[in-house]
Amino acid sequence: MNASTPPPAHASRATAWKVCLSGMLALSVAMGIGRFAFTPLLPMMLHEGSINLQMGGWLATANYLGYFIGAMLCAFHRSNKPVPLIRGGLAATILLTLGMGLLHNDAMWLGLRLLSGIASAYVFVYTAGWCLHQLTQLKHPELGGVIFCGPGIGIALSGLLTGAMVTAGWLAASGWVVFAVISLALTALVWKTFSFDAGPAQSGPATAQTQDAQHESPEQKREVRQQVIAYGMAGFGYIITATFLPVIARQALPGSNWADFFWPIFGLGVALGAFGATRLPVHGDQRLLLAYSYIMQAAGVALSILLPNTIGFALSCLLLGLPFTAITLFAMREARRLRQSHASSLMGLMTAAYGIGQIAGPPLATALVHRSGSFTPSLCVAVAALLVGAFLYYRLTLSHKLEHKAA
């Protein structure tokens, strides 16, 4: 497609959907499988005795540390060629997932989970940036939410398949190998699409805004800092539940068949929430949407404490999942609003803050479980973190309204 000649409207929309679906499948590999397949496989690994809960926490932390490292590299390594990085990250995810099934050593597993986190961060940041740019150029930015259905689809798929593996008496190692094969198949489907380019960003007002972004006012710098901190709160607020949910459910509901379905319900909620975000106005105040999303997640975590039964866990998973990647979509839109064509560096910085929150969660949870014998204290801290994040975004919304009134 010649970037200087606009395609017909119907062709543009068809191409936009192809971009969306490719981004969705890439994120389902890197995030839904590369990062979160560990969650449903963790109870299997614990049951087999291949790891204990403390080691499970460290494996999760290694992955989140890798995600942080990858996000920081994205923040400081600006690349105008995202496609090789996306493809490299997907290929690495396949090999690292396979390695979890073929190797059986704690130190090697820690290294594999660390590298998998780095790969998933690269795929996430550059896939999100590439897809949102292509959709903007194709004049269909409202479809951006479809991309972020990917992690939810991967989470639901891994959860359902793991439940079937448990029923069939499989070992966790076989599960890792199966997920590697699925990742290979999905990557093959989208490999060619990433060679598409709808053209460079339009010149004019956007360029002027980008130049201004290099000389931000103190107010703009303050907002960037607050958004980075607030986004980091989301990483900490969800991660304890997202890492240990199947373990928590099995402890609370011993012998219940429902324990295998809570993680897929979370994944379904993620996909539905991301798709629902496409119906929300692109030009609305994303910070207000973020505040509401944080409150919804806080309610979901709180439900798992207040109502530790089948209904409570199901609703908790749904409320935690619905805003999960919608939060990412809204935050990445904020990064593009604040930095325009330099948004990738801010996306990387925000993702790094998110990663710090994720790193802190599992060790805190395992330490508090060791001390109290329950996940409740760590879940209460998670609720508090999400409410603080909601307050920060809501305060930015109020400041924005006051500025407009003063103007």
C-alpha positions as CSV (number, residue, x, y, z in Angstrom):
1,M,0.0,0.0,0.0
2,N,1.4,3.4,-1.0
3,A,1.4,5.6,2.2
4,S,0.9,8.8,0.0
5,T,-2.3,7.4,-1.5
6,P,-5.1,6.9,1.1
7,P,-6.9,3.6,0.7
8,P,-10.6,3.3,0.2
9,A,-12.6,3.5,3.5
10,H,-13.6,-0.2,3.4
11,A,-10.1,-1.3,2.6
12,S,-8.7,0.9,5.4
13,R,-11.1,-0.7,7.9
14,A,-10.3,-4.2,6.7
15,T,-6.6,-3.4,7.1
16,A,-7.2,-1.9,10.5
17,W,-8.9,-5.1,11.7
18,K,-6.0,-7.2,10.3
19,V,-3.6,-5.0,12.3
20,C,-5.7,-5.3,15.5
21,L,-6.0,-9.1,15.2
22,S,-2.3,-9.5,14.6
23,G,-1.5,-7.3,17.7
24,M,-4.1,-9.3,19.7
25,L,-2.5,-12.6,18.8
26,A,1.1,-11.3,19.5
27,L,0.0,-10.1,22.9
28,S,-1.8,-13.4,23.6
29,V,1.6,-15.1,23.0
30,A,3.8,-12.7,24.9
31,M,1.5,-11.9,27.8
32,G,-1.2,-14.5,28.0
33,I,1.2,-17.4,27.6
34,G,4.7,-16.1,28.0
35,R,3.9,-14.4,31.3
36,F,0.7,-15.8,32.6
37,A,0.7,-19.5,31.7
38,F,2.7,-19.8,34.9
39,T,-0.3,-19.0,37.1
40,P,-2.5,-22.0,36.2
41,L,0.6,-24.3,36.0
42,L,1.8,-23.2,39.5
43,P,-0.7,-25.5,41.4
44,M,0.4,-28.4,39.2
45,M,4.1,-27.7,40.0
46,L,3.3,-27.4,43.7
47,H,1.3,-30.7,43.7
48,E,4.1,-32.5,41.9
49,G,6.6,-31.2,44.4
50,S,8.8,-29.8,41.7
51,I,8.7,-26.5,43.6
52,N,7.4,-25.1,46.9
53,L,5.3,-21.9,47.4
54,Q,8.4,-19.9,48.2
55,M,10.1,-20.9,45.0
56,G,6.9,-20.3,43.1
57,G,7.0,-16.7,44.4
58,W,10.6,-16.3,43.3
59,L,9.8,-17.6,39.8
60,A,7.0,-15.1,39.5
61,T,9.3,-12.3,40.8
62,A,12.0,-13.3,38.3
63,N,9.5,-12.9,35.5
64,Y,8.3,-9.6,36.8
65,L,11.9,-8.4,37.3
66,G,12.6,-9.3,33.7
67,Y,9.5,-7.4,32.6
68,F,10.8,-4.4,34.5
69,I,14.3,-4.7,32.9
70,G,12.7,-5.0,29.4
71,A,10.5,-2.0,30.0
72,M,13.4,0.1,31.2
73,L,15.4,-1.0,28.1
74,C,12.4,0.1,26.0
75,A,12.2,3.4,27.8
76,F,15.9,4.3,27.1
77,H,16.4,2.5,23.8
78,R,14.4,4.3,21.2
79,S,14.0,2.3,18.0
80,N,12.4,3.4,14.7
81,K,12.2,-0.2,13.7
82,P,9.9,-2.0,16.1
83,V,9.1,-5.0,13.8
84,P,12.4,-6.9,14.3
85,L,12.0,-6.3,18.1
86,I,8.5,-7.7,18.0
87,R,9.4,-10.7,16.0
88,G,12.5,-11.4,18.1
89,G,10.5,-11.1,21.3
90,L,7.9,-13.6,20.0
91,A,10.6,-16.1,18.9
92,A,12.3,-15.8,22.3
93,T,8.9,-16.4,24.1
94,I,8.4,-19.6,22.2
95,L,11.9,-20.9,23.0
96,L,11.8,-19.8,26.7
97,T,8.4,-21.4,27.2
98,L,9.7,-24.6,25.7
99,G,12.7,-24.5,28.0
100,M,10.4,-24.5,31.1
101,G,9.2,-27.9,30.0
102,L,12.5,-29.4,28.9
103,L,14.7,-28.2,31.7
104,H,14.3,-29.2,35.4
105,N,16.5,-27.0,37.5
106,D,15.5,-24.2,39.8
107,A,18.4,-21.9,38.7
108,M,17.6,-22.5,35.1
109,W,13.9,-21.9,35.6
110,L,14.7,-18.5,37.3
111,G,16.8,-17.5,34.3
112,L,14.2,-18.6,31.8
113,R,11.4,-16.7,33.6
114,L,13.7,-13.6,33.8
115,L,14.4,-13.7,30.1
116,S,10.7,-14.4,29.3
117,G,9.8,-11.2,31.2
118,I,12.2,-9.2,29.2
119,A,10.9,-10.6,25.9
120,S,7.2,-10.0,26.9
121,A,8.0,-6.3,27.8
122,Y,9.6,-5.8,24.4
123,V,6.7,-7.4,22.6
124,F,4.1,-5.5,24.6
125,V,5.7,-2.0,24.3
126,Y,6.5,-2.2,20.6
127,T,3.4,-4.1,19.5
128,A,1.2,-1.6,21.4
129,G,3.1,1.3,19.9
130,W,3.2,-0.2,16.3
131,C,-0.5,-1.1,16.3
132,L,-1.8,2.2,17.8
133,H,0.3,4.1,15.2
134,Q,-1.0,2.0,12.3
135,L,-4.6,2.5,13.5
136,T,-4.1,6.2,13.8
137,Q,-2.8,6.4,10.3
138,L,-5.6,4.3,9.0
139,K,-8.1,6.6,10.9
140,H,-9.5,3.8,13.1
141,P,-7.9,4.6,16.6
142,E,-11.1,3.4,18.3
143,L,-10.2,-0.2,17.5
144,G,-7.2,0.0,19.7
145,G,-9.0,-1.9,22.5
146,V,-9.1,-5.1,20.3
147,I,-5.3,-5.4,20.5
148,F,-5.5,-5.7,24.3
149,C,-8.0,-8.6,24.2
150,G,-4.9,-10.7,23.4
151,P,-3.7,-11.2,27.0
152,G,-7.2,-12.2,28.1
153,I,-7.6,-14.7,25.3
154,G,-4.2,-16.2,26.1
155,I,-5.0,-16.3,29.8
156,A,-8.4,-18.0,29.2
157,L,-6.8,-20.5,26.8
158,S,-4.0,-21.4,29.1
159,G,-6.4,-21.7,32.1
160,L,-8.9,-24.0,30.3
161,L,-6.1,-26.2,28.8
162,T,-4.4,-26.5,32.2
163,G,-7.7,-27.6,33.7
164,A,-8.0,-30.3,31.1
165,M,-4.4,-31.3,31.7
166,V,-5.1,-31.7,35.5
167,T,-8.1,-33.9,34.7
168,A,-6.0,-36.0,32.3
169,G,-3.2,-36.4,34.9
170,W,-0.6,-34.6,32.9
171,L,2.7,-33.2,34.4
172,A,3.4,-29.5,34.3
173,A,6.3,-30.0,32.0
174,S,4.0,-31.3,29.3
175,G,1.9,-28.2,29.7
176,W,4.8,-25.9,29.1
177,V,5.7,-27.8,25.9
178,V,2.1,-27.6,24.7
179,F,2.0,-23.8,25.3
180,A,5.2,-23.4,23.4
181,V,3.7,-25.2,20.4
182,I,0.6,-23.0,20.6
183,S,2.8,-19.9,20.7
184,L,4.6,-21.1,17.6
185,A,1.4,-21.6,15.7
186,L,0.0,-18.1,16.7
187,T,3.3,-16.4,15.9
188,A,3.3,-18.0,12.4
189,L,-0.1,-16.5,11.8
190,V,0.9,-12.9,12.4
191,W,4.6,-12.9,11.3
192,K,3.9,-11.4,7.9
193,T,1.4,-8.8,9.1
194,F,4.1,-6.9,11.0
195,S,5.8,-5.9,7.7
196,F,2.8,-3.6,6.9
197,D,3.3,0.1,7.3
198,A,0.5,2.7,6.9
199,G,3.1,5.5,6.7
200,P,4.8,8.0,9.0
201,A,3.0,10.3,11.4
202,Q,1.4,13.3,9.8
203,S,3.3,16.6,10.0
204,G,1.7,19.7,11.2
205,P,0.1,20.3,14.7
206,A,1.3,16.9,16.0
207,T,4.9,17.7,15.1
208,A,4.6,21.0,16.9
209,Q,3.3,19.2,20.0
210,T,6.2,16.8,19.8
211,Q,8.7,19.6,19.8
212,D,6.9,21.2,22.7
213,A,7.1,17.9,24.6
214,Q,10.9,18.2,24.6
215,H,10.5,21.4,26.7
216,E,7.7,20.4,29.1
217,S,6.4,22.9,31.6
218,P,6.8,22.0,35.3
219,E,3.0,21.2,35.3
220,Q,3.5,18.7,32.5
221,K,6.5,17.1,34.1
222,R,4.5,16.8,37.3
223,E,1.6,15.1,35.5
224,V,4.0,12.7,33.8
225,R,5.5,11.8,37.2
226,Q,2.0,11.3,38.8
227,Q,0.9,9.1,35.9
228,V,4.0,6.9,36.1
229,I,3.4,6.5,39.9
230,A,-0.3,5.8,39.5
231,Y,0.3,3.3,36.7
232,G,2.8,1.5,39.0
233,M,0.1,1.1,41.6
234,A,-1.9,-1.0,39.2
235,G,1.0,-3.4,38.8
236,F,1.2,-4.0,42.5
237,G,-2.6,-3.9,43.0
238,Y,-3.5,-6.8,40.7
239,I,-0.4,-9.0,40.8
240,I,-0.9,-10.9,44.1
241,T,-4.3,-12.1,43.0
242,A,-3.2,-12.7,39.4
243,T,-0.2,-14.8,40.6
244,F,-1.7,-16.8,43.4
245,L,-5.4,-16.9,42.5
246,P,-5.6,-20.7,41.7
247,V,-3.6,-21.5,44.9
248,I,-5.9,-19.2,47.0
249,A,-9.0,-20.8,45.5
250,R,-7.8,-24.3,46.0
251,Q,-7.1,-23.5,49.7
252,A,-10.5,-21.9,50.2
253,L,-12.5,-24.6,48.2
254,P,-10.7,-27.9,48.7
255,G,-12.0,-30.5,46.3
256,S,-14.1,-28.0,44.3
257,N,-14.1,-28.4,40.5
258,W,-14.6,-24.6,40.2
259,A,-11.0,-23.9,41.1
260,D,-10.0,-24.7,37.6
261,F,-12.4,-22.2,36.1
262,F,-11.6,-19.0,38.1
263,W,-8.4,-18.2,36.0
264,P,-10.3,-18.6,32.7
265,I,-13.0,-16.4,34.0
266,F,-10.3,-13.8,34.7
267,G,-9.1,-14.2,31.2
268,L,-12.6,-13.9,29.7
269,G,-13.1,-10.7,31.8
270,V,-9.8,-9.3,30.4
271,A,-10.9,-9.9,26.8
272,L,-14.4,-8.6,27.3
273,G,-13.1,-5.5,29.1
274,A,-10.6,-4.7,26.3
275,F,-13.2,-5.1,23.6
276,G,-15.7,-3.0,25.6
277,A,-13.1,-0.3,25.8
278,T,-13.4,0.1,22.0
279,R,-17.0,1.5,22.6
280,L,-15.7,4.2,24.9
281,P,-14.9,7.7,23.4
282,V,-11.2,7.9,22.3
283,H,-11.2,11.7,23.0
284,G,-12.7,11.5,26.5
285,D,-10.7,12.0,29.7
286,Q,-8.8,8.7,29.9
287,R,-7.6,9.6,33.5
288,L,-11.2,9.4,34.7
289,L,-11.6,6.1,33.0
290,L,-8.5,4.9,34.7
291,A,-9.8,6.0,38.2
292,Y,-13.0,4.0,37.6
293,S,-11.0,1.0,36.4
294,Y,-8.8,1.0,39.5
295,I,-11.9,1.2,41.8
296,M,-13.4,-1.8,39.9
297,Q,-10.2,-3.8,40.4
298,A,-10.0,-2.9,44.1
299,A,-13.6,-4.1,44.5
300,G,-12.6,-7.4,42.8
301,V,-9.7,-8.0,45.1
302,A,-11.8,-7.1,48.2
303,L,-14.5,-9.6,47.1
304,S,-12.0,-12.4,47.3
305,I,-11.4,-11.5,50.9
306,L,-15.0,-10.8,52.0
307,L,-16.7,-13.6,50.1
308,P,-14.2,-16.6,49.8
309,N,-16.7,-19.0,48.1
310,T,-17.5,-19.9,44.5
311,I,-19.6,-16.9,43.8
312,G,-17.2,-14.5,45.5
313,F,-14.2,-15.8,43.6
314,A,-16.0,-15.8,40.2
315,L,-17.1,-12.2,40.7
316,S,-13.7,-11.3,42.0
317,C,-12.0,-12.7,38.8
318,L,-14.5,-10.9,36.6
319,L,-14.1,-7.5,38.3
320,L,-10.3,-7.9,38.3
321,G,-10.2,-8.9,34.7
322,L,-12.6,-6.5,33.1
323,P,-10.4,-3.4,33.5
324,F,-7.1,-5.2,33.4
325,T,-5.9,-4.4,29.8
326,A,-8.4,-1.6,29.5
327,I,-6.2,0.1,32.1
328,T,-3.2,-0.5,29.8
329,L,-5.1,0.9,26.8
330,F,-6.1,4.1,28.6
331,A,-2.6,4.6,30.0
332,M,-1.0,4.1,26.6
333,R,-3.4,6.7,25.1
334,E,-2.3,9.1,27.9
335,A,1.3,8.4,27.0
336,R,0.6,9.3,23.4
337,R,-1.3,12.4,24.5
338,L,1.6,13.6,26.6
339,R,4.5,12.7,24.3
340,Q,3.0,12.2,20.8
341,S,5.5,10.5,18.5
342,H,8.0,10.1,21.4
343,A,5.4,8.1,23.3
344,S,7.4,4.8,23.2
345,S,9.9,6.1,25.8
346,L,7.1,7.1,28.2
347,M,5.2,3.9,27.5
348,G,8.4,2.1,28.5
349,L,8.8,4.2,31.7
350,M,5.2,3.6,32.7
351,T,5.6,-0.1,32.0
352,A,8.7,-0.1,34.1
353,A,6.8,1.4,37.0
354,Y,4.1,-1.2,36.5
355,G,6.9,-3.8,36.6
356,I,8.2,-2.5,39.9
357,G,4.8,-3.0,41.4
358,Q,4.7,-6.5,40.1
359,I,8.1,-7.3,41.5
360,A,7.1,-6.2,45.0
361,G,3.9,-8.2,45.1
362,P,4.8,-12.0,45.1
363,P,7.6,-11.7,47.8
364,L,5.4,-9.6,50.0
365,A,2.6,-12.1,49.6
366,T,4.7,-15.2,50.4
367,A,6.3,-13.4,53.4
368,L,2.9,-12.4,54.8
369,V,1.5,-15.9,54.2
370,H,4.5,-17.3,56.1
371,R,3.9,-14.9,59.0
372,S,0.1,-15.0,59.1
373,G,-0.8,-18.3,57.4
374,S,-3.2,-16.4,55.1
375,F,-3.2,-14.3,51.9
376,T,-5.7,-11.8,53.4
377,P,-3.1,-9.3,54.7
378,S,-1.4,-9.0,51.3
379,L,-4.7,-8.7,49.5
380,C,-5.7,-5.9,51.8
381,V,-2.5,-4.1,50.9
382,A,-3.3,-4.6,47.2
383,V,-6.7,-3.0,47.7
384,A,-5.1,0.0,49.3
385,A,-2.6,0.4,46.4
386,L,-5.4,0.4,43.8
387,L,-7.4,3.0,45.7
388,V,-4.3,5.2,46.0
389,G,-3.8,4.9,42.2
390,A,-7.5,5.8,41.6
391,F,-7.1,8.9,43.8
392,L,-4.0,10.0,41.9
393,Y,-5.8,9.8,38.5
394,Y,-9.0,11.4,39.9
395,R,-6.9,14.3,41.3
396,L,-5.3,14.8,37.8
397,T,-8.9,14.9,36.3
398,L,-9.9,17.6,38.8
399,S,-6.7,19.6,38.1
400,H,-7.5,19.4,34.4
401,K,-11.0,20.8,35.0
402,L,-9.7,23.6,37.1
403,E,-7.1,24.6,34.4
404,H,-9.9,24.7,31.8
405,K,-12.0,26.9,34.0
406,A,-9.1,29.3,34.6
407,A,-8.4,29.5,30.9
